[in-house]
Amino acid sequence: MARVLIVYYSRTGNTEKMAREIAKGVVAEDVEAVVKKVEETDAKELIEYDGIIAGSPTYFGAPAWEIKKLFDDSVRFYGKMIGKVGAAFTSSANIAGGNETTILSMIQMMLIHGMIVQGTTEGGHYGPVAIDSPDEKTLKECRDAGKRVAILIKKLKGGK
């Protein structure tokens, strides 16, 4: 069975809520979802999954240092994440608080590893964004993002 790691940092619980909703979308597509705090995740674990979805609050237009550190530590596995599916999500206090730059920063780290990232024509084009606590619209975008990652993984593995 395909597996997706949803790794996140959350200080207020908003990003954690999003991670749990993303997991629901992954599971709805018959793919295993593992939700972990970044503080409990070793970089070596990244190579054990078919997909990685990273979430972070937006701090000064960038991800939390804990997420950045995970990817910095993953350099020793360079070349071993090629072809894995990636996605990112964020939460912040403001609409124009640097949300897109935060998501793009995480996506950039994934692309440098050779990962595959799929955008969407609906909602947050780069990934789900919550302003303060995620509302129902954002939670639906989270579930949809999880489904997209799971469906893409199955397609890449030769399934439907």
C-alpha positions in Angstrom: 0.0 0.0 0.0 1.2 3.5 -0.8 2.1 5.7 2.1 2.1 9.4 2.7 3.9 11.3 5.5 2.2 14.5 6.6 4.8 16.3 8.6 4.0 19.6 10.3 5.0 22.2 12.8 2.2 23.9 14.8 2.4 26.2 17.7 -1.3 27.2 18.0 -2.9 24.0 16.7 -4.1 25.5 13.4 -1.5 23.8 11.2 -2.1 20.6 13.1 -5.9 20.8 12.3 -5.0 21.2 8.6 -2.6 18.2 8.7 -5.3 16.0 10.2 -7.8 17.0 7.4 -5.2 16.4 4.7 -4.8 12.9 6.2 -8.6 12.3 5.8 -8.2 13.1 2.1 -5.3 10.7 1.7 -7.1 7.9 3.5 -10.3 8.5 1.4 -8.2 7.3 -1.6 -7.1 4.1 0.1 -3.6 5.3 0.7 -2.0 5.2 4.2 -1.5 8.5 5.9 1.0 9.0 8.7 0.7 12.4 10.5 3.8 13.4 12.5 5.0 16.5 14.3 8.3 17.7 12.7 9.9 17.5 16.1 9.3 13.8 16.2 10.5 13.2 12.6 13.9 12.1 11.5 15.0 13.2 8.0 15.7 9.5 7.1 12.0 8.8 7.4 11.4 11.0 4.3 12.8 8.3 2.0 10.4 5.7 3.4 7.2 7.2 2.0 5.7 7.6 -1.5 4.6 11.1 -0.7 5.5 13.9 1.7 3.2 16.7 2.6 4.8 19.4 4.7 2.9 22.1 6.7 4.1 25.1 8.6 2.8 28.4 10.0 4.0 31.4 8.1 6.8 33.3 9.9 8.2 36.3 8.1 7.1 34.9 4.8 8.9 31.6 5.3 8.3 28.2 7.0 9.2 27.6 10.6 12.9 26.8 11.2 11.9 23.3 12.3 10.6 22.4 8.8 13.6 24.1 7.2 15.9 22.0 9.5 14.1 18.8 8.4 14.8 19.5 4.8 18.4 20.7 5.6 19.0 17.4 7.3 17.6 15.5 4.3 20.5 16.6 2.2 22.3 13.4 3.2 19.6 11.5 1.3 19.9 13.6 -1.8 18.8 11.6 -4.9 16.7 9.2 -2.9 13.5 11.2 -3.0 13.4 11.6 -6.8 9.8 10.8 -8.1 8.1 11.0 -4.7 5.0 13.2 -4.6 5.1 16.4 -2.6 2.7 19.1 -1.4 2.7 21.9 1.2 0.3 23.9 3.3 0.4 26.8 5.7 -1.5 28.9 8.3 -1.0 32.5 9.2 -2.5 35.5 10.9 -3.0 37.6 7.8 -4.2 37.2 4.2 -1.1 38.9 2.8 1.2 37.5 5.5 3.6 35.7 3.2 1.5 32.5 2.8 2.4 31.9 -0.8 6.1 32.5 -0.2 6.0 30.0 2.7 4.4 27.3 0.5 6.7 28.0 -2.4 9.7 27.7 -0.1 8.6 24.2 1.0 7.8 23.2 -2.6 11.2 24.5 -3.7 12.9 22.2 -1.2 10.9 19.3 -2.6 11.7 20.2 -6.2 15.4 20.3 -5.5 15.0 16.7 -4.2 13.4 15.8 -7.5 10.0 15.4 -6.1 6.8 15.8 -8.1 4.4 18.6 -7.0 0.9 19.1 -8.5 -0.9 22.4 -8.3 -4.6 23.0 -8.5 -6.9 25.3 -10.5 -9.2 25.6 -7.4 -8.6 27.2 -4.0 -5.0 27.7 -3.0 -3.2 27.0 -6.2 0.0 26.1 -4.5 -1.5 24.4 -1.4 -4.1 25.1 1.3 -3.8 28.3 3.4 -5.6 29.0 6.6 -6.0 32.5 8.1 -6.1 31.9 11.8 -8.1 28.8 12.6 -9.0 26.9 9.4 -12.7 27.4 8.4 -14.8 24.8 6.6 -13.7 26.0 3.1 -10.0 25.6 4.1 -10.6 22.2 5.6 -12.2 21.0 2.4 -9.2 22.3 0.5 -7.0 20.3 2.9 -9.0 17.1 2.2 -8.9 17.8 -1.5 -5.1 18.3 -1.4 -4.7 15.0 0.4 -6.8 13.3 -2.3 -4.8 14.9 -5.1 -1.5 13.6 -3.6 -2.9 10.1 -3.1 -4.4 9.9 -6.6 -1.1 11.1 -8.2 0.8 8.5 -6.2 -1.5 5.7 -7.4 -1.2 7.0 -11.0 2.6 7.0 -10.8 2.6 3.5 -9.4 0.5 2.3 -12.4 -2.9 2.3 -10.7 -6.1 4.2 -11.5 
